[in-house]
Amino acid sequence: MTLKDENNIIPMLNGLVLVGGKSVRMGQDKSIIEWHGKQQRYYMADMLQQLCTEVFISCRPEQEEEINSNYKTLPDTYTELGPYGGILSAFKQAPDRAWLVTACDLPLLDANTLQYLIQNRDSSTIATTYESPFDGLPEPLIAIWEPKSFSVLLSFLERGYTCPRKVLRNSDIKMIKPLNPDTVMNVNTPRDAEKAKDIMHHKIATN
């Protein structure tokens, strides 16, 4: 299914929450931390539900049984490839859809940040993404991947590359700056988590 504007046929947008990581640096499963009163994987999926046609939680096959049956799961069919495999698996299931991909380690990500990304989407490129405020590079896990990126991802895989950021850096994309840099901060370690908590507490205190 597609939507049509005056100039382009724009693929329908699905949502994908990536939870298949091993969370080694954090020391616990990042997807089940309750930053907002529920496990982060469900918080992210619920947020995407308001913005996308269908939403799936991307996971390793062995994780599928532990995920609440109220949520659609999409087990990796390209295994042992990390986020790259999750994105490829999504396109294998629905190659005609665009995918709004988010990592599960973004506790400060909010609906406004995702809406801004969608508003600035350029479906003529392979992806629309945020510029990282930390290194200036594209953020592959807060991005809209268009259907045409599937063949590009596969071609990079054939050459032995499994880094989605490398694909974005070497392809035709649209990259925008986040309205609030904090919202795209990854939380990979306990130290990162403390920083995120401080930002959240400060935000609550000043509202």
C-alpha positions in Angstrom: 0.0 0.0 0.0 1.2 3.5 -0.7 0.1 7.1 -0.2 0.3 9.5 -3.2 1.2 13.2 -3.0 1.3 15.5 -6.0 4.8 14.4 -7.2 5.7 11.1 -5.6 4.3 7.7 -4.6 5.4 7.5 -1.0 5.7 4.0 0.6 3.6 3.3 3.7 5.6 3.5 6.9 6.1 0.6 9.3 7.8 0.9 12.7 10.6 -1.3 14.0 12.0 -1.4 17.5 15.3 -3.2 17.7 15.7 -5.2 20.9 18.0 -8.0 19.7 21.3 -6.8 21.2 23.2 -8.6 23.9 23.5 -5.4 26.2 27.0 -6.5 27.3 28.2 -3.0 28.2 25.0 -2.2 30.2 25.2 -5.5 32.1 21.4 -6.0 31.8 18.9 -6.2 28.9 18.4 -2.5 27.8 15.0 -3.3 26.3 13.4 -4.2 29.6 14.6 -1.2 31.6 11.6 0.8 32.8 12.4 4.5 32.1 8.8 5.6 31.6 6.8 3.2 33.8 6.9 0.2 31.3 9.6 -1.8 29.7 11.4 0.3 27.1 10.7 -2.0 24.2 6.9 -1.6 24.8 7.2 2.1 25.4 9.0 2.6 22.1 6.5 0.3 20.3 3.5 2.2 21.8 5.1 5.6 20.6 5.6 4.3 17.1 2.0 3.0 17.0 0.8 6.6 16.8 3.0 7.3 13.8 3.2 4.1 11.7 0.9 1.7 9.9 2.2 -1.4 11.6 4.8 -1.7 14.4 7.0 -4.7 15.1 9.5 -5.6 17.8 12.7 -6.9 16.1 14.3 -9.6 18.2 16.5 -12.7 18.1 14.5 -15.9 17.5 15.0 -17.1 21.0 13.6 -13.9 22.5 10.2 -14.1 20.7 8.5 -16.1 23.4 9.3 -13.7 26.2 7.7 -10.7 24.4 4.1 -9.7 25.3 1.8 -11.3 22.8 0.0 -7.9 22.4 2.9 -6.8 20.4 3.9 -8.0 16.9 7.3 -9.6 16.8 9.7 -9.9 13.9 12.5 -12.4 14.6 15.7 -12.1 12.8 16.0 -14.2 9.6 19.4 -12.7 9.0 21.0 -13.9 12.2 24.2 -12.8 14.0 24.3 -9.4 12.1 23.0 -7.2 14.9 20.9 -4.2 13.9 21.8 -4.8 10.3 20.1 -8.2 10.4 17.1 -6.7 12.0 16.6 -4.2 9.3 17.2 -6.7 6.5 14.7 -9.1 8.2 12.1 -6.3 8.2 12.5 -5.7 4.5 12.4 -9.4 3.8 8.9 -9.5 5.4 7.6 -6.3 3.8 9.9 -5.1 1.0 7.4 -2.5 -0.2 7.2 -0.7 3.1 9.5 2.0 4.5 10.7 1.3 8.0 11.1 3.8 10.8 13.8 2.1 12.8 14.6 2.9 16.4 17.0 1.3 18.8 15.7 0.4 22.3 18.5 2.3 24.1 17.1 5.8 23.5 15.2 6.6 26.7 15.1 10.4 25.9 13.6 9.9 22.4 10.1 11.4 22.2 7.3 11.6 19.7 8.1 15.1 18.6 11.6 13.9 17.5 10.1 11.1 15.5 7.4 13.3 14.0 10.0 15.9 12.9 11.9 13.1 11.2 8.7 12.0 9.4 7.9 15.6 8.4 11.3 15.9 6.8 11.3 12.5 5.1 12.6 12.4 1.6 11.5 9.2 -0.1 13.6 9.9 -3.1 16.7 8.9 -1.1 17.4 5.6 0.5 16.9 7.0 4.0 16.1 10.0 6.1 18.1 10.2 9.3 19.4 12.4 12.1 22.9 13.8 12.2 24.5 12.7 15.5 25.3 15.7 17.7 28.2 13.7 19.1 30.2 12.9 15.9 28.3 14.5 13.0 27.6 11.1 11.4 24.2 9.7 10.4 22.2 7.9 13.0 21.1 4.6 11.4 18.9 3.5 14.3 16.8 6.7 14.4 16.0 6.6 10.7 13.4 6.0 8.0 14.8 3.4 5.6 13.0 3.4 2.2 12.3 0.2 0.3 15.0 1.1 -2.2 17.6 0.7 0.6 16.9 -3.1 0.8 19.0 -3.8 -2.3 21.7 -1.4 -1.2 21.9 -3.1 2.2 22.2 -6.5 0.5 24.9 -5.3 -1.8 27.0 -4.0 1.1 26.4 -7.4 2.9 27.7 -9.2 -0.2 30.9 -7.2 0.2 31.2 -8.2 3.8 29.9 -5.0 5.5 27.4 -5.2 8.3 27.4 -1.7 9.6 24.2 0.3 8.8 26.0 3.6 9.4 28.6 2.7 6.7 25.7 2.2 4.3 24.3 5.6 5.1 27.7 7.3 4.8 28.2 5.9 1.4 24.7 6.4 -0.1 22.2 9.1 -1.1 20.4 10.1 2.1 18.7 13.1 3.7 20.3 14.0 7.1 18.8 16.6 9.4 19.8 18.0 12.8 17.7 17.0 15.8 15.6 19.7 17.5 17.0 18.6 20.9 20.3 16.8 20.8 19.5 15.0 24.1 16.7 13.1 22.5 19.0 11.1 20.3 21.5 10.1 23.0 22.2 6.4 23.2 22.4 4.8 26.6 24.8 1.8 26.4 26.5 1.8 29.8 25.6 2.4 33.5 27.4 5.8 33.3 25.2 6.7 30.2 22.1 5.7 32.2 23.0 8.0 35.1 23.5 10.9 32.7 20.1 10.1 31.1 18.4 10.1 34.5 19.9 13.4 35.4 18.6 14.9 32.1 15.1 13.5 32.8 15.1 14.7 36.4 16.2 18.2 35.3 13.4 18.3 32.7 10.8 17.3 35.2 12.1 19.9 37.7 12.0 22.7 35.2 8.5 21.9 33.8 
